[in-house]
Structure formats: C-alpha cells, structure tokens
Amino acid sequence: DELGLEGAPGGPLGDNAMRQRVDLRETLANGNAHARFEATSRLVHLRQSHAALRDATSAQTTLVLTNETFAFARKSSCGATALVAFNCSGNAATVHLPVGEKVGMAD
C-alpha cells in the first residue's frame, strides 16, 4: 500500500494521477500509518546494510511462492547471499526453503 494513494491510472496524466501530493501530517496522524512508517524504515535500513540486498545486479531466485508466503534468495556479484521470507497470512507458518537445490547452499 502507498500512503496517500488516490486516483486511477490512465487518462492524460497516466500513473501520475495516482501520485498526488501527500499531506504527511494528516497521513501520520493515522496510528496505523506511523507503525507502517517505522516498519518500512527498519526494512530500508536492513536493505542498505546487506550487500546482496543492496546490489542491483544481485541474482534473485524464488524459493517459495503461495497465496500467503513468499521467499527468495539474492546472491550478489561479490558472493554475499541473503534469504528473505514474507508471511502474509497473519498466522505462524512453516515452509521448506530449497536453498540447496535452487541456490547451491546447504538447506
């Protein structure tokens, strides 16, 4: 979700119709928006701190993709590897990540 997303694509403005100015004070007044901002900030910091997530030339390999879970591995040109997993179900989940088979690392 994008905070402040309004409008619809198409027309003379294209996608810019959905990229209207955001009133940050009003948006952050929503309690949920502040928590989302904090979580996004932590994820950005994590991404910046790891070479495999930061390197735009990293190879990305999908490990698991379901309606509720998504996991992938990224391997940078310098050899750094990161495993990333998302669980969108709202409940704890256990998944097998076939990193040995798909990335060449031990499971």
HELIX and SHEET records of a PDB file:
HELIX    1   1 GLY A   14  MET A   18  5                                   5    
HELIX    2   2 LEU A   24  ALA A   29  1                                   6    
HELIX    3   3 GLY A   31  SER A   49  1                                  19    
HELIX    4   4 ALA A   51  ARG A   54  1                                   4    
HELIX    5   5 VAL A   99  VAL A  103  1                                   5    
SHEET    1   A 3 ALA A  59  LEU A  65  0                                        
SHEET    2   A 3 THR A  69  LYS A  75 -1                                        
SHEET    3   A 3 THR A  81  ASN A  87 -1                                        
END                                                                             
